[in-house]
Amino acid sequence: MNNRDIILRMILLMSTSFAFAYTKILTTPGGSDKTQLESSKKSDLSLDNQNHSRIAGNNQKPNHALCFTTMLRRPDISSFSYSTFNDRNIQNIESASNHKITLDYSIEYHYRPVQTFSFGGAFERLQVGSFPIDLRYSPASSFVPVDLSTLPVIASDLNEDGDSNFSVSNFYHPASVGLRGYNYAGVVRAYIAPSMSFDPFIQMSLGMTHNRVAVHRTDKSRFIHSDDQLWVWTLGSGISTALSKGLDLEAAVCVRNEHGFIFHDQIMNAQTQQHYNFTGTVQHYYSVDLKLALKKTW
């Protein structure tokens, strides 16, 4: 075999090898296709994560809320005590408690930095309306008559001092007490299930009151004074649900302790310039409040 034949065979062998390698590349999936497949899988996984985050985000609660609330309140007012009048002990022979239902309102703001907790403030109007009183002199002896209405009416003894007190004793007859006030409170809420579409919560508040108390008399006159008994606390629970975007409906019930209040009355004999007065104290003042609110959220 000469050199020419050897060179021709080498060229033929190399050509065949290149052709075989090229055919192998065409029939085997390349690295580019595998990269595209992995990229597609990652894209699908990212899309699933985005959808999951979007679905979970539907129940994400707003950070701010402004509540406009109406309150149906049933007070429990009892444990009355009285000072003396004209140096004589007095008592109220009317009912020992008052349960007159009233309608009040409040405005509340809540800031919710995390989903399970919020804090804020509230301005509440709190009133009792009015409740009757019938003040009589307590019996001087240990014997109490069966019919308490036979006890002397307060100020009836002023007739004994002469004509100068006759008009006072007939003029003065306290008949009822009214209370209207305002409460400024701090509010804290704990949300029980923030991931749910509705939003149950437990609420506590602590505040201070500014009351205006009036004693109404039978001649339509009245004596008004301010009475600040300071601390008021509430404890309750409720639930909130969305009506539309940015607007919720909220319902709650709570127990309120007003820590009592004081009412006072005073008259003066115009001729002698002598003052006659008494002070009444309510030592028990609780209420059960039913609250319904529209809540603006953002």
Residue pairs with C-beta under 8 A, 6 or more apart in sequence:
58 197
59 194
59 195
59 196
59 197
60 115
61 112
61 115
61 191
61 194
61 199
61 297
62 112
62 246
62 297
62 298
63 111
63 112
63 113
63 298
64 109
64 110
64 111
64 112
64 297
64 298
65 108
65 109
65 110
65 112
65 118
65 120
65 248
65 295
65 296
65 297
66 107
66 108
66 109
66 295
66 296
66 297
67 106
67 107
67 108
67 109
67 110
67 250
67 293
67 294
67 295
67 296
68 105
68 107
68 293
68 294
68 295
68 296
69 105
69 106
69 107
69 108
69 250
69 291
69 292
69 293
70 103
70 104
70 105
70 291
70 292
70 293
71 103
71 104
71 105
71 106
71 124
71 289
71 290
71 291
72 101
72 102
72 103
72 289
72 290
72 291
73 101
73 102
73 103
73 104
73 126
73 256
73 287
73 288
73 289
73 290
74 99
74 101
74 287
74 288
74 289
75 98
75 99
75 100
75 102
75 128
75 285
75 286
75 287
76 97
76 98
76 99
76 284
76 285
76 286
76 287
76 288
77 97
77 98
77 99
77 128
77 131
77 282
77 284
77 285
78 96
78 97
78 98
78 282
78 284
79 260
79 282
79 283
79 284
80 92
80 96
80 280
80 281
80 282
80 283
81 280
81 281
81 283
82 89
82 90
82 91
82 92
82 135
82 278
82 279
82 280
82 281
83 90
83 278
83 279
83 280
84 90
84 278
85 135
85 137
85 154
85 155
85 276
85 277
85 278
86 155
86 157
86 158
86 276
88 137
88 138
88 157
89 137
89 138
90 135
90 136
90 137
90 138
90 154
90 278
91 135
91 136
91 138
91 151
92 133
92 134
92 135
92 136
92 280
93 134
93 136
93 148
93 149
93 151
94 131
94 132
94 133
94 134
95 132
98 128
98 131
100 128
100 129
100 130
100 131
102 127
102 128
102 129
104 124
104 125
104 126
104 127
105 124
105 125
106 122
106 123
106 124
106 125
106 291
107 122
107 123
108 120
108 121
108 122
108 123
108 187
108 293
109 120
109 121
109 122
110 118
110 119
110 120
110 187
110 189
111 118
111 119
111 120
112 118
115 191
115 194
115 195
116 190
116 191
116 194
117 188
117 189
117 190
117 191
118 188
118 189
118 191
119 186
119 187
119 188
119 189
120 186
120 187
121 184
121 185
121 186
121 187
122 183
122 184
122 185
122 186
122 187
122 205
122 207
123 182
123 183
123 184
124 182
124 183
124 185
124 207
125 180
125 181
125 182
125 183
126 180
126 181
126 182
126 183
126 209
126 258
127 178
127 179
127 180
127 181
128 178
128 179
128 180
129 178
129 179
130 176
130 177
130 178
130 216
131 176
131 177
132 175
132 176
133 174
133 175
133 176
133 177
133 215
133 280
134 149
134 175
135 153
135 154
135 174
135 278
136 148
136 149
136 151
136 152
136 153
136 154
137 151
137 152
137 153
137 154
137 156
137 157
138 151
139 145
139 151
145 151
153 173
154 172
154 173
154 174
154 278
155 168
155 169
155 172
155 173
155 276
156 169
157 169
158 165
158 166
158 168
158 169
158 276
159 165
159 166
159 169
164 269
164 271
164 272
165 269
165 272
168 267
168 269
168 276
171 219
171 267
172 217
172 267
172 276
173 217
173 218
173 219
174 215
174 216
174 217
174 265
175 216
175 217
175 218
176 215
176 216
177 213
177 214
177 215
177 216
177 263
177 280
178 213
178 214
178 216
179 211
179 212
179 213
179 214
179 261
179 263
180 211
180 212
181 209
181 210
181 211
181 212
182 209
182 210
183 207
183 208
183 209
183 232
184 207
184 208
184 210
185 205
185 206
185 207
185 208
185 232
185 234
186 205
186 206
186 207
187 203
187 204
187 205
188 203
188 204
188 205
189 201
189 202
189 203
189 204
190 201
190 202
190 203
191 199
191 200
191 201
192 200
192 201
192 202
193 199
193 200
197 241
197 242
198 239
198 240
198 241
199 239
199 240
199 241
199 248
200 237
200 238
200 239
200 240
201 237
201 238
201 239
201 240
202 236
202 237
203 234
203 235
203 236
203 237
203 238
203 252
203 254
204 233
204 234
204 235
205 232
205 233
205 234
206 231
206 232
206 233
207 231
207 232
207 233
208 228
208 230
208 231
208 232
209 228
209 229
209 230
209 232
209 258
210 226
210 228
211 226
211 227
211 228
211 229
211 261
212 224
212 225
212 226
212 227
213 224
213 225
213 226
213 227
213 261
213 262
213 263
213 264
214 222
214 223
214 224
214 263
215 222
215 223
215 263
215 264
215 265
216 222
223 264
223 265
223 266
225 263
225 264
227 261
227 262
227 263
227 264
229 258
229 259
229 260
229 261
229 262
230 259
231 259
232 256
232 257
232 258
232 259
233 256
233 257
234 254
234 255
234 256
234 257
234 289
235 254
235 255
236 252
236 253
236 254
236 255
236 289
236 291
237 252
237 253
237 254
238 250
238 251
238 252
238 253
238 254
238 291
239 250
239 251
239 252
240 248
240 249
240 250
240 295
241 248
241 249
241 250
242 248
242 249
243 249
246 296
246 297
246 298
247 294
247 295
247 296
247 297
248 294
248 295
248 297
249 292
249 293
249 294
249 295
250 291
250 292
250 293
250 294
250 295
251 290
251 291
251 292
251 293
252 290
252 291
252 293
253 288
253 289
253 290
253 291
254 288
254 289
254 291
255 286
255 287
255 288
255 289
256 286
256 287
256 288
256 289
257 285
257 286
258 285
258 286
258 287
259 285
260 281
260 282
260 283
260 284
260 285
261 281
261 282
261 285
262 279
262 280
262 281
262 282
263 279
263 280
263 282
264 277
264 278
264 279
264 280
265 277
265 278
266 275
266 276
266 277
267 275
267 276
267 277
268 274
268 275
268 276
269 276
